Amino acid sequence: MSKRNSYTKKMPPKLAIRFLRWYCRPELVDEVEGDLYELFQRRIETEGLQRARLRYWLNVLMFFHPDYIKKRKSYHTNHTAMLRHNFLIAFRNFQRHRSTFFINLVGLSSGLACALLIFMWVNDEIGVDKFHEKDAQLFQLLEQGKNSEGVWVGEYTSGLMAETLAEEVPEVEYAVATRLREKGVILSIDDRYVRAAALFASEDFFNTFSFDLMQGNRDQVLADKNSVVISERLAINLFNTTENIVGKTVNFQDDQPFQVAGVFADVPANSSLQFDFVLSFEKFKEIEPNTLDWNFNTTKVYTVLQETASVQEFRSKIAGFLKDKRNNSNSTLLARPFSDGYLYGNYENGKQIRGRIEYVRLFSIIAVFILLIACINFMNLATAKASRRLKEIGVKKAIGAKRKTLIFQYLSESLLMASASLLIAILLVLLFLPQFNEITGKQLSLNLDVALVGTIVGIVLSTGLIAGSYPAFYLSGLDSVTMMRGHTLGTLRNAAKGQWARRGLVIFQFALSVLLIVSVVVVYQQIDFVQTKNLGYEKDNVLYFDIEGRVGEQLETFLSELRSVPGVMNAASIGQSIVDGSNSFSIDDWPGKPEDVNFPSFEMRPVTYDLLETLGVEMATGRVFSSEFSSEGSKIIFNQAAINMMGLSDPIGEVIRIGQTELEIIGITKNFHFRSLHEEVSPLFFVLRPSWTHQVVAKIEAGREREAIDRLQEFYQAYNPRYSFSYQFLDEDYQALYAAEQRVSNLSKYFAGIAIIISCLGLFGLATFTAERRLKEIGIRKALGASNFRIVRLLSAEFTQMVLIAILIALPISYFIVQQWLNDFAFSIDLRWWYFAGAGLIALLTAWFTVGFQTIKAARVNPVQCLKNE
């Protein structure tokens, strides 16, 4: 055994000694420790080493009482004083560096305001349709099938589906069929007429969905097919009250009396189902007899499963549900959670992909980016100003300040700045919230509930800690001796490290800005593309209105007289809107139809004569419907997509069969985009069925729109005096298909602009700092004959280099991102080189403009005065 080990083994327990030194008052610790050591040595001789150590521990614990424990109250007082001191230092620094303070305040408050607005929007988007009590059990049924082009998924199915499902599948608690007429129909009492959105729904509608039924019984309000349930707003419009109106009569389309069975609270804005009144689905069956056909997809079906039901088993059961209902059908049913439909509504080859959730993610990322850009400004300017605070930090370190104290000081400053910015950000949110609502189509309000307050506190803390992290850890880690020397060689290494860090942050900042600029340019180009693309029909100067009252009774006469109204070039009627209508139908047989292939439903448009001419749809071959021929009701016109899918090489004259009805093909139209450009052109056909049409379409003369509409209104009021003339333009409906993209385009422009402004503020601050730091160098260079241009070029070179690197990094990343976004469109623009070059040039010119003022100002400095000051 070595001498050292022998000595160590005769020492008291180290842990007991440390514990004693930790709690014992400083003025007593040496005396107590000495006495205990003497006792320990005596006990080794009398009691042995192990018992001596045990007794030592007991003695240490016996001294652990208030007479020997350190007074810690004074340290709490010191912490409070230190915190007050830190705030005072922060306040004085803000006063001393006002330009930096202003830049940080503007940047952080703008970034926080953007983040708060985006959070409110995102929170509203992800909350759509989540308010229903049975959300976890609520599903929408979809149809899925295969064809030669892949797997298709449709939201509409047969009107018989809901009641059959409820009867045959035990897992189903409720199943309802719905059909929405969002364009509005007329409800009236006496001489009061109100146009409102109608929803036809099955009896259990109010048991399936949690819309607040204020009056009426959920089980009974839709039991009678002649009953109607109206919204609170509609009740006030019709009756001026919501009280005592159950049992009263309102007229549907002026001539069909319905009895009010209930009143529901207005549908909340975060519901994807929007309607003003609900009619029984039994009434819809009377209006649309085809609803009772398994081959006719007219309705959306929703179901609530039993609480104990297995969703997987339910899906397995319904997968082959249609085989027995339709002849030779290979279509399957899918059950999608109802609240998923809003955010995850897109399908590609049968798989649920993307949808609005992409925009939610996109803007969440943009919010983080903008906050990061603002935080980078704070970091850069704080480290850039570090040289002016070196002596302050050096003095603190010399008198014993620990690193964690300095870190706490800098984080306190950044949190104080973030808190001040938050107050301004909230004011900005209140100021711009109406404009934000107008752009997004929302009805958001700044309700400071627990969730929002928690989020705000989280954002401010995150912003403060991120913004203050780098300066806190960077400055607190500097050596105290070199800091006390000020601008000496000892600081060069740290200065160089700080400079590289600042450059990296500026590059990151501008890379994000370039990415946003490219995104804005591409989104704008795509929106412009879909708005100007030749769709294959004429949507401009085409208006439409519903067939109501006497118009429906004398449709042919009305259309004939309408065509003679000055300014009206042509008129016809159609079953559903050519833009966003949906009325799918299966074709049972055609020449050469393969038996083993499942074809998707065809879109059907019942029309009158002149519809194709009114819309300017071009024929590829054959002819349109004409009164010059007889038996036109047994003829059919397809589009090219339908003929290609059916594989008919010489279709004119061929006969197809729908149910028991045989129809002869007389014409093929060229493909036209009756859906959005997100989708390929679907198979579609026209049949001559005036009694199935619901809308009048009129083409008016360009340049005489106002005059034509006035005359058309006079004509309509004279022909149909009991109805108001309410019309819509077809091109406005087409624009509505791209409302989400249009909002993304508008929001992207604003957020990209804010991101660039914040980035430029940071660059401006750095340019100011650089010019001040190199003032002596500039003076010497000018004294030696350097021109102003050379000085400007010298000072701008560093910033130009950083921005160019940012552009090189951002362009390939932005190419990948925008290409992914364009993949959502079946028809999209080609990415051109100048989108990226233009974005880079904008970033570069913006950077030059930002630093230009400071560099020119520095270049014009008087060298004599400059060197004299140095």
N, C-alpha and C positions, 0 to 999 in steps of 0.2 A: 504494500500500500504506500503510495507516495505521501510526502509531507503535506502537499496541497490538499489532497483528498481527506487526510486526517483532520486538517484544520477546518475544512468545509463541513465535515460531519459534526463538528462541535459547535457550530453556529446555530442560533435560533432559527426557526422556520422563516424563509424569505417572504413568503406570502403574508405572514403575521406582521412582519416588520413593515411591509408596504401598506398594509391596512392601517397600522398604527400611525404611520407618517401621513396617510391620507386624511384621517379624521381629526387627529390631535391638533390642538391650537399650536401655532408656530413657537410661541414663547415657552411652551412646556414640553415640546416633543423631545428635545435633547436630554432633558433631565429624566423624563419618564423612561425613555429608551435605554439610558445608561443604567438606571436602577434595575430595570428588568433584565438587562444583560448580566449584571452582577449576580442577581438571583439565579439566573439560568446557569451560570458557571458553577455556583455552589451546589445546585441541584444535580448537576452531572456527577459530582463526586459522591453525593449522598444517596441519590435516587436513580441514577443512571440517565443515559442520554434520551431515551424515548419518553420517560416520564417527565424529564426536564422540559422537553419540547411541548408536551401536552399541557403542562402547567403554564408554560409561556403563553400559549394560545388563550388559556383561561384568564390569565392576567390582562392580556390585551383586550379581551372582550369586557372585562370588568371595568376598564378605564373608559369604555364607550358610553359615557353619560354626559349630560349637558355641561358639566363643569370643565370637561376636557375637549368637547367637540368645537370645531372652528365656527366662528360667527359668520354666517353666510349672507346675512341680511345686507351687509354693505355691498356685496357683489351684485345683488339685484338692483340696488341703487345705481351702481356703476353701469349696468346694462341699460337702464333707462336713460341715464345721462349720455351713454354712448349713442343710443338711438337718436336722441335729441340732437346730439352733436353731428351725427351723420346727415340728418335732415337739414341742419343749418349749413353744413358744408355743401350739400347738394344745391340748396337754394342760392348760396353765393356763387357756385359754379354756373348755375343757370343765368344769374345776373351778369357774370363776367363774360360768358360766351353766349351772348344773346342770339347771334345768327345761328349757331349750332343748335341752341335750344329751340329756335323757331323751326328749323328744318326738321328736327326730331319730332317736335310737337305736331307739325302738319303731316309728316309722313305716318307717324303712329296713329294719329286720330283718323286719318283717311283710311289707313289699312284696317283699323278696328271697325270703322263704320261699314266698310265693304263686308268684312267678316260677319258682322251682326246681321246685315241685310241678307246675306247669303244663307246664314244659319236659319233665319226666320223662314226663308223660302224653302230651304231643304226640309226643315221640320214640318212645314205644311205639306210638302209633296209626299213625304214618307208616311204622313198621317191620313192620306186619302183612303176612304173606305174602311178605316180601322175602327170606327166607332160602333159598329154593330155588335150587339151583345154576343151573338153566336158566330163571331168572326172565325174562330178556330174550326167550326163545323160547317161553315158556309162555302159552297163550291159552285163554280159555273161549269156547265157541260159544254164541251167543244167536240166538233167532229174532225176526224183525221182519216185521210185516205192516201193512196199511192197512185201515181200515174207515171208516164214515161219520163217526166221531168223531175221526179222526186216525191217527197211527202208534203202534202198540203194540210193546213189546219184552218177550220172555219168556226166562227162564233155562233152562227145561226144554225138552227136545227128545226125539226118538224114541230108544228104546234101540238101534236099529239104526244110529244115526248114526256112532258111533265106529269100528266095524269097517269100515263102508262107506267112510268117509273115508280110513282108513288104506290101503285097497285101491286107491282111485281117484284120490287126490291125491298126487302124488310129493313135494310139499313137506313132507308130514307124516312126522315121524320116529316119534312115538308118538301114539296117540289112545286115551283111556280114557273109559269110561262109568261113572258112579257113582250110587249111590242111598243116601241116608243115613237111618237110623232112629235119630235122636238121642234119642228117648224111651226107648230101651233095650229089649233083649230078654234072655232068660235063657240063660246058658251054665252048664253044670254038669258036675261030675265026682263020682261016687259020690253022697253026700248033701250036697254043697256046691253052692249055687246063687248065682250072681252076676248081677245085672242090669247090662248095659253097653250103650253106644251102638255100633250095628253099621253098618258101611259096606260095601256091595257095590261091588266095583270090578273093572275089567278087568285082564287079566294084566300089563300094563305099568305098573300103578299106581306101583310103587316105582321104576321108571325115570323116570317123569314127574315125581314129586314127590320132594323130598330128605328124606323122613322117615328117620331113622336106623335102618336095619335091623341089629339087633345079631346076630341068628342067622338063617340061611337065605340062599338065593340070590335076588337081585332078579328074575332072569329066570324063576324056577321056583316061587316061593312061592304064586302064585295060578294056576298052570297047571292044577292039578287042582281040579275044581269042589267036591270034598269036603274041601278044605284050608282052614285058617283061620290067620291071622297075628294074634297077640295082642300087646297092649302089655305093657311091663315091669310096670306096676302091676297089670294084670289077671292076669298070670302069677303074681305073688306072692299075689294074692287066691285064685287057684284052686289053685296048686301049692305055695305058700309058698316058691318059688324061681324063678329064671329059668334055672337050669342043667339041661341034659339033659332038656328037655321037648319038644324037636322029635321028632315021631313019636308022641307020646302023643295020646290021644283025649279030646275034650270033646264034650258033647252040646248041640246047638242046640235051644232050645225043648223040652228034655227028651227028645226022641225021635229027633233026627237026629244021628248021630255025625259028627264032623269031626276030621280029623287035624291037629295043630299042625305047620305047615310053617315057621314063623319067629316071631321075637320082635322087636318094634321099640321103640325108646325112646319114652317117653311123649310125646305130641304137645305141642310147645311152646305156651305160652299165646298167643304172637303169631301163631298160625295160625287162619285163619277156618274151616278144616276141623277139626273136633274129633270124635274117634271113639276107641273102645277096642279094637276088633278089626275085621279086614277079611276078608270072604268073597268068593268068586269071583262075578263078575257072571253067570256061567253059571248059578249057583244061583238068582239073582234072576229069571232068565228062566223058570225052572221055577215059582217061586212066583207070578210075575206074568206069565202068558202074553201079556197085552196089550202087553208090552214089545216083542214082535216085530211090532208094527203101526206103520207109518209115521204113522198118524193119532193115535197115542196118545203124548203127551208125558210121560214118566215119569222121565227121567234128566237129569243134568247131564253135559256132555261137555267134556273138556279135551284140548288137543293141544299137543305140542311140535313146533315146526317145525325143519327142517334148518338148521344154522348158516348155510349159504349161501343159504337161501331168502329170497325177497323177500316181505315181509309184504303189500305192496300187491298183488302178483300173486296171493298166496294168497287175499286177500279178494275179488279179482275172480273167482277160480275158484269160490269157494263161494257167491257171491251167488245164482246160479241153481241151486244144488245140489238143492233140493227139488222143482223143477219136474217132474223125471222120477220122483220117488219118490211123490208124492201126486197124486191126480187134481185137476186144475184148481187147483193150489196156486200162489198168487202170493207166498208167504212167502219171505223171503230169510234167509241166515245172516250173522251178524256175528261177528267175532273180536275179543274184548276182552282186553287184557293181564290175566292172572289177578290179579296184585297190585293192579290198579286197581279190582277189584270191591268191595273193602272200603270204600274212601274215595269212590269215584265210582260208586256202584251205582244211582243214581236216573236215570230217563229221563223226558223230557217230550216228547211228540210225536216220539219216535224219536231225540231228541238227548240225549247224556249230559250231565246237569247235576247239580250239587251232590252231596248225599249226606253222609257223615260228615265229609268235608273241610270242610264249613261249620262244624262244631263245632270242628274243629282250628283253623281261622282265627279263629273267634270267641274261643276261650280264649287264643289267642296275643295277640290284640288286648287282651283283658282284662288279661293279664299285663303288657303294656306300659303300659296305662292305670294300673294299680295302682302300678307303679314310678314312673311320671310323677308321680302324686299325691304319693308319698312324697318324690320329688326336689323337687317344688314347695314342700313344707313346709320343706325344708332351705334352698332359695333365699330364700323369704320371711323366714324367721326370721333368716337371715344378714344380709340387707339391712336388716331391721328393727333389728338390733342394731348396724348399721354406725356409728351416731352415737356409740356407746360406744367404738369403736375408731378414731375419726377421728384422735385425737392420736397413737396408736401408728403409724398409717400416715403421718401428717404428719411425725413425727420421722424415720421411715425414709427418706421421700422427701427430707427436708432434708439428711440426711447422705449422700445419693447413691444410695439404693436405686433401681434401675430398675423400670419397670413390670412387665417380665417376671419380675423377682424376686418381686414381690408376687403376680402371677398364680400363680407356682409355689407360693408359700406357701399361698394359699387352696385351690388344687387339692390340695395335700398334705393339708390339713385334711379336705377332703371325701373324699379317698381313704382317709385314716385312719379316718374315720367309717364309710365303706362297708365297709372291711375288718373293723372291729369288729362291724358289723351282720351281716356274712356269718357270723361265728362263731355268733352267736345264731340266725341264720336256719337254719343247718345243724342246730342243736339242735332248733329248732322242727319242721323237716322230719322228723327222726328221731322226734320225739314224736308228731306227727300223721299220720305215714305210714300206720299201720294203719287209722285212720278214713278217710283219703283213699282207700285201696284198697277199703274197704268201700263207699264211695259210688260210686266209678267202676267197681267190678267188676274191677279189675286186680290184678296181683300185682307191684307195683313195689317195687324196693329201691334204696337209695342206694349204688350201686356207683361208686366214684370212678375210673372209667376215664379214658382220655385225652380222649375226646369230652366227658364231663361236666365234667372239670376245666377243659378249655379253655373250655367254655361258661360255667362259673362265673366264671372269671377275666375273660372277656369281659363278663359281666353286671356284675361288680363295677367293672371299669374304666369301663364305660359309665355306670353309676349314679353313680360318684364324679365323673366328668368332667361329666356333665349337671348333677348337683346342685351342683357347685362352680363351674360355668361363669359363671353370672350374677353371683354375688357377687364372683368373682375379677375379672371384666372391669369390673364396675360400680365396686367399691371402688378398684381400682387406677387407675381413670381419673379419680378425684377430684383436684382441685387441692390442692397441698400447703399453700399459704398459708392458704386458707380452712379447710382441715382443722385447721391449727394453732390457728386462732381458735376452734374448737369450734362452739358453737351461735350462729353469727352469720348476718347476712343473706346472706353469701356462700354458705352451704350450702343456702339455701332452694330455689334452683333445682334442685340435685341431689336434695334431699329430696323435692321434688314429683315429680321424674321417678321416683325410687325408689318413691314411694307409688303412682303410677299403675301401675308395673310389678307391684307386689304385688297391687293390685286385679285386674289382668288375670289373674294367675296363680291367685288365689283363685276368680275367676269360671270360669276353665277347669277348675279342680279340682272345683268343685261342679257344673258342667255335666256332667262325667263321672259324678259320683255320681248325679245325677238320671237320666241315661241308663241307668245300671245298675238303679236302682230301678224305672223303667218296664219294663225288660226282665224283671225278676223278677216283677213283677205280671202282665204279659201271659203269660209262660210258665206261671205258676201257674194262671191262669184257663183257658188252653188245656188244660193237663193235667187240670184239674178237669172241663172240658167233655167230653173224650174218655172220662173215667172214669164220668161220670154220664149220658152221652147214651143215649137209647133206641135200641138197636142193631137192634131188630126181632126179637130172640129173647131168651130168658131165660138169662143166663149165671151168675146167682147160684144157689148151692146145687146146682149141677150138677157131678158128678164123672165121671171116665172112667178106664178101665183097659184094658190090652191083652187081647185074646182069646188065651188060651194053654191048652195041655193039653186037659183034658176039656171046657172051655168051648167050644172051637172044634168039638169033635166033636158036642156036643149043644147047639148055640146056642139053638134055639127053646125047648127044655126049660129051659135055664139062665135065659133071659130071663123065661119064664113064672113060674118059682119065685122069681126075683129080685124081681118086682113084688109078691110077697106078703110080703117081708121088712118088718117094722114100720119105719116111717120112710121107706121108699122109695115115692115117689109114682108113678113110671113108669120104664121102662127100654127101651132099644132098642140097636141097634149101627149103626156107620157105618164107611166105609172109611178116611177120614182125618179129622183133627181139623177141626171146623167153623171153627176160628179161623185156623190157619196152615197147614192142609194144602194140598197142591198136586197136582192130578191133572187135567190138561187133556186135552180130547178135541175132535176136529173133527167137525162134523155135515155129512154129505155133501149132504143135500138136504132141503128142506121146501117146501111150496106157495108158489110165487111167488119162490123164491130167485133173485136176479139172477146172471147168469153172469159178469159183468165186475167183480164186487166181491169182494175178498178179506176174509173174516171171520176174526177171531181165534178161537183155541180157546175152548171153553166149559169152565168148571170142572165136574167131575163128582163127585158124592157117591153111591156105592152105599150103600144103607141097608136096614134091615129095617122091618117095620110099627112104627108108634108113634114113629118118630124125630122127625117134625115136631111131634107132640104133646108129646113129652118136652122138646124145646127151646122149645116155645111159638112156633114160627114161624107167623105168621098167613097165611091163604089170601086172595088177592085174588079168586079165582074158581075154580070147579071143586071137586075133592075131593082128599083125601089117599089114600095106599095103604091098602087095607082088605081083611081076609080074607073079608069078605062078598062080594067080587067074585072072579070067576075070571080066570085069565090076567093077573094083575097084573104078571108079569115082562115083558110086552110093552107096558107103559104107562110114561109119563114125565111128570115134573112140572118145569116151568121156573120161574125167578123172573121178575119183570117186566122186569128189565134185558135178559134174553135175548129175551123176546117183542118188546120194543121194537126190539132190534137186528135181529131177523129180519123185523120189519115185519108181523107177523100181526095182523089186526084182530079176528078171531074164532077164537082158537087152539084152544078146547076141541073135541076130536074130530078135529083135523087129525093127519095122520101124517107123521112125519119119518123120515129114513133115516140110520143110522150104519153105514157099510160095507154089508153085505147085510142088516142087521137093521132092521126097520121097527118104530117105536114110536108109540103113540097118546098124544096129549097129553090128560091128564085133569085137570090142575090148574095154577094159577099162584099162586105165593106172592108176598106183598108183598116188596119189596126189603128185605133185611136185610144188615147190615155184617159179612160173614164175613171180611173183611180189615181192615187198620187204616184209620183215617180219613184217612190220607195219600192213599188211593186212592178213586176212584169205585167204586160197586158194579158188579162184573163179572157177565157172563152166567154162569148156573149152572143145572145140572139135577140132579134126583134120579132114580135108577132103583132098583127093588127087586131087589137082588142080595145076599142074606144071605151067600153063600159068598165075596164080595169084601170083606166088612167085616172090620176089624181091631181095632176099639175098642168096648167097651161103654159106653154113656152112661146115667147114672142120675140122676134128679131126686129129691132128698131133701127132706124136709119142713123148712121154715124153723123154727128154734127147737129142733129136735131133732137137730141135725147130729151132735153127739158120739155120742148114743145110736144114731142110724141107722148111723153109720160102724162102730161097734163090732159091731152086729148083722150089718151087711153083711160085715164081715171074718170073723166066725164062720161065716156062711153060705158065704163063698167058700172058706175053709180046709176046711170039711167037704165041699164039692163038688169042690174041686180041690186036694187036700192036698199035692201035690208042688210047688206054686208058692206063692210069697209074694204077699200082696195088696199091690200097689203102685198107688196111685191119685194122680190130680192133679185139681185143681179147674179148671173152665173159665175162671172169672174171673181166675185167676192167669195162665193162658196169654194172656188178653187183655191183662193188665197188662204182660206181657213184650214185647208189640208196641211199647210206648212206653218201653222201658227206657232208650233213649238220651235221650229227652226228659225222663224222670224224673231221670236223672243230671244233665242240663243244668240242670234246675230246682233241684236240690239244690246243685250247685256254684255256680250263679249267686247263690243266697241267701247262701252263705258269703262269696263273693268280693265281692258288693255290700256286705255288712255290714262286711268288712274295709276296703274302699275308703272307706266313709262314716266309719268310726272314724278312719282315717288323716287324712281331710279335716278332721274335727272336731278332731283333735289340733293340726293346723296352725292352725285357726281359734282354738282355745283359746290357743295361743302368741301369736298376733297380738293377741287381745283383752287378754291380760296385758300385752303390750308397749304397746298403745295406752293402757291405763289408767295405766300407769306414766308414759308420756310426757306425758299430759294431767293429771297429778296437780295441778299448780299451777293450771291452768285450772279444775279441779273445785273446788279450795279457794276460789278467788275467787267462782265462781258460787254456792257454798253460802253463803259469807259475805254475798253480796248477796241471799240468800233463796230460791235455787232448791231445789225439793223433790227428794227422792231419786228420785221417779218421773221427773222431767224430766231428771235426770242419767243415769238408766238409758236413757231414750229417746234422749238425745243420743248416748251411746256406742254404742247398738245400731243406730242409724240407718244408719251406714256399712256395717255387716255385712249388714243387711237389704237394703240397696240392691244390694250385690254378689250376694247369693244370688238376689234376684228377677231380676237380669239373667241369671244363670246358668240359671235356670229357663226364661226366655223363649228363650234360645239352644238349650237342650237339648231342649225339648218337640217342635219340628218334626223335629229330627234323629232323636229316638227314635221318633217316629211312623213315619217312613220305614223305619227298621231293623226294627221289630217287624212292620210290614206285610209286608216282604219275607220274614221268617221264617214268618209265617202262610200265605204263598202256597204253602208246601210241603205244606200240608194241603188235601185236597179239601173237608174239612168243618172249619170253624174258627169261632172266636168273632168277633163284631163288636167293633171297638175302640170303647170307650165313653169319654166325656169325663172321667169320674171316675178312670180309670186314670192319666191324666196330671195331673189336678188333685190327686189323692191323692199322687202321687209328689212334685209340687212342694211340697205342704203338709208332707209328711214331711221334705223337705230343709230347709224353712224352720223348722219346729219344732225339728229337730235343731240347726240353727245357733243359734237363740235359746237353746235349752237349754245349748249349749256356751258361748256368750259370756255367758249370764245370770249365772253365778256370779261372773265377774270384774267385770261391770258393777255388780252389786249390791254387791259388796265395795268397789268404787271409790266408789259413791254414798254409802256409809255412812262414808266417811273423815271424820275430825275436821278441819274446815277450819283450825282454829287450829294444830294440830300440823303439818298439811300446809304451811301458809304459813311456819311457823317453820322447818321443815326446808329450804324453798326459800331 
